[in-house]
Every structure is written in C-alpha cells, then in structure tokens.
Amino acid sequence: MSAKLAAVFGIFGLGLLQWAFGLADAILFCLVLFVIAIVTVMPVNEERGEEVAERWVDRNA
C-alpha cells in the first residue's frame, strides 16, 4: 500500500512542480533530488544493519 501511495503522491508532486516551474525544470529538480538521495544512502552499511536487526529479533523473541 505504501508503494501505491508513493506513486500517487509522486505523480501529484511532479504535477505541482511542473505547474510551478515548467516540465523541464521539474524533471531537473527531481533528478537533483534523486542524486542527493543516492549520495546520502551510499555510506549506509547494509550488512551491519542486517546483523543488528537479526540480533534485535533474537533478543526480543
């Protein structure tokens, strides 16, 4: 359900950006946000997160 809501709000948000800035600028703005998001999550250590989650589940089971 969250994926469907994200799709609806994403399209709605892009529509608002297009209305405010025009289509080309809205697409560029979205591209900039994607790049920022990718750069932000690059240092995340997934293996460490999985280990912590497994220990938490084992401790709380």
BELMOTA-V253418 format. One record per helix or strand of 2 or more residues. SS is the DSSP state (2 for helix, 1 for strand). FROM is the first residue (numbers start at 0). LEN is the number of residues. Records with the same first field share a line. If there is no record, write none. Layout:
SS = FROM-LEN / FROM-LEN
This chain:
2 = 1-20 / 22-19 / 45-15
